[in-house]
């Protein structure tokens, strides 16, 4: 890996870390639950699928807006 690639990776990892921490803290405050302890595996899976579907809708809408 080149130095430039490492810098890019570090930038991506730093931004991802900040986004994850912010989202996790927001969820804790909003739902007042502990993600690991308060949800069954089935609930986590269902929520993840719902989020993936939402992401697909957003991406397809963006694709349409960009004219692809």
C-alpha positions in Angstrom: 0.0 0.0 0.0 1.3 3.4 -0.9 1.6 6.3 1.6 -1.2 8.1 -0.3 -3.5 5.0 -0.1 -2.8 4.7 3.6 -3.7 8.4 4.1 -6.9 7.8 2.2 -7.7 4.7 4.3 -7.0 6.6 7.5 -9.3 9.4 6.4 -12.1 6.9 5.6 -11.7 5.0 8.9 -11.7 8.2 10.9 -14.9 9.4 9.3 -16.5 6.0 9.7 -15.6 5.9 13.4 -17.1 9.4 14.0 -20.3 8.5 12.1 -20.8 5.2 13.9 -20.2 6.8 17.4 -22.6 9.6 16.6 -25.3 7.3 15.4 -24.9 4.9 18.3 -25.1 7.6 20.9 -28.1 9.1 19.2 -29.9 5.7 19.2 -29.0 5.2 22.9 -30.5 8.6 23.8 -33.6 8.3 21.6 -34.5 4.7 22.4 -33.1 4.4 25.9 -32.1 0.8 25.3 -28.9 -1.2 25.1 -28.7 -2.5 21.5 -26.9 -5.7 22.5 -29.0 -6.6 25.6 -32.4 -5.3 24.8 -33.0 -6.8 21.3 -33.5 -10.4 20.2 -31.4 -11.6 17.3 -34.5 -11.8 15.2 -35.3 -8.1 16.0 -31.8 -7.1 15.0 -32.0 -9.0 11.8 -35.4 -7.5 10.9 -34.3 -4.0 11.7 -31.1 -4.5 9.6 -33.2 -5.7 6.6 -35.6 -2.7 7.0 -32.6 -0.4 7.0 -31.1 -2.1 3.9 -34.4 -1.7 2.1 -34.5 2.0 3.0 -30.9 2.4 1.8 -31.8 0.8 -1.6 -34.8 3.1 -1.9 -32.5 6.1 -1.3 -29.9 4.9 -3.7 -32.4 4.2 -6.5 -34.0 7.6 -6.0 -30.5 9.3 -6.1 -29.7 7.3 -9.3 -32.9 8.6 -10.9 -32.2 12.2 -9.8 -28.7 11.9 -11.3 -30.1 10.6 -14.6 -28.5 7.2 -14.6 
